[in-house]
Amino acid sequence: MLVLLVSSVVIGCAKSTTTTAPATTTAATGPLLIGSIGPRTGWAGVYGTDGQDLKLAYADYYNARGGINGRQIKIIEYDNESKPENDVLYVKKLIETDKVLAILGPIINQDALAAIGAAKFQGCPLIYDLPLSIISEISQPGSNIFGIDAPPGRYFMATVSRLKEKYGVKKLAILTTSDENGQEDIDWITQATESLGGIQIVDTERIDPDAIDATPQLTRIMATNPDAIHLGGGGTCIGPIMKGIQLLNINLPVAGATGFVGKEMFDLIKGYEPKEFFFPVMMPQVAALGVLPADDPIMSIANKMVDIWQAKYGDSRGNREQILFSWIGWDMDSMDLIVKAINEAGPLPADVTLARKAINDALENKIVGLVQLLGTRTLTPTDHIGLSLTGGVILVTSKNGAPSALQD
């Protein structure tokens, strides 16, 4: 079952689900060996299983169509059981024993940091998902560590920048959920205001993610006379927040957060949206919301991801909307990125160390203007993520429960 996006960030020694390649396989012949580490069991299993399965579905989809340049993709996967120490173990095994060309995963945050620690300086490209902090290796030429998405701060840079530039906001109030996700968003919003300058945070209020009444928090916020309100976290409290804003006749710009975005959100806020209300949307969500033209390249990639998933699992594990609102877009991008790098590397030498170096060099120097679900990516020796940290975010608004991309 697909796990839907319900918060802005999810923080994150079993047997391999595939067999190790035969000893006769070299980097130049036989299947393209790609390692995958992620949680299928343990506390993070509910978040990681779909991503692991997307990689397997991706390999099956392309293998059934002749593979990549005639070579089959072979995923060598390990379940880290949601334990960082297992990430260290499996990174070493994938590099030293399985002889993979690259490693994808694991998911954020402790697991990814553990894997990065084990993989750095080892020459084998590792593409992690989303640690909450900037990893120094992504700006070091020759490093074998790459990221698939920028930290979530870029989404808040987009919202806070709009509040400042379009609405002239100088005093900002924050209302986030009382859970860990809400605290993380407070930190990101604060960081964005400090980076942009000229904005004072005048109040920070917390609310239970499932609260049914937000008027106490909103009343306290209005007592500080803010110019705008920025929401954070995620949960069904978005409905009561919007109803409270209308009930108290609050006429201020309201910025949202990715953690609230989902079909349920639009149902909860329908008819209660403030006049000036906008929120950042992750690219897979944009495709699900239908706010892009049908011929947009993002839609083509999203449709292919749905095809890949349903080719293996049919409709038994989610419809199109559920697929696009899940976390598997990150895994789709990581698979596309590593396959693109392998192609750009050209014919690989038989020696796996040299083959990894060729792929690493291709990642650093030959990924230019690659359109992906998370944005248009250009990697350089000093930028191993390749997505803008301050731009490239689509802002969406809602009127009577119907989403639309901002046009100004």
Buried (B, 14 or more C-beta within 10 A) or exposed (E): EBBBBBBBBBBBEBEBBBEBBEEEBBBBEBBBBBBBBBBBBBEBBBBBBBBBBBBBBBBBBBBEEEBBEEBBBBBBBBBBBBBBEBBBBBBEBBBEEBBBBBBBBBBBBBBBBBBBBBBBEBBBBBBBBBBBEBBEBBBBEEBBBBBBBBBBBBBBBBBBBBBBEEBEBBBBBBBBBBBEBBBBBBBBBBBBBEBBEEBEBBBBBBBBBEBEBBBEBBEEBBEBEBBBBBBBBBBBBBBBBBBBBEBBEBEBBBBBBBBBBBBBBBEBBBEBBBEBBBBBBBBBBBBBBBBBEEEBEBBEBBBBBBEBBBEBBEEEBBEBBBBBBBBBBBBBBBBBBBBBBBEBBEEBBEEBEBBBBBBBBBBBBBBEEBBBBBBBBBBBBEBBBBBBBBEBBBBBBBEEBEBEBEEE
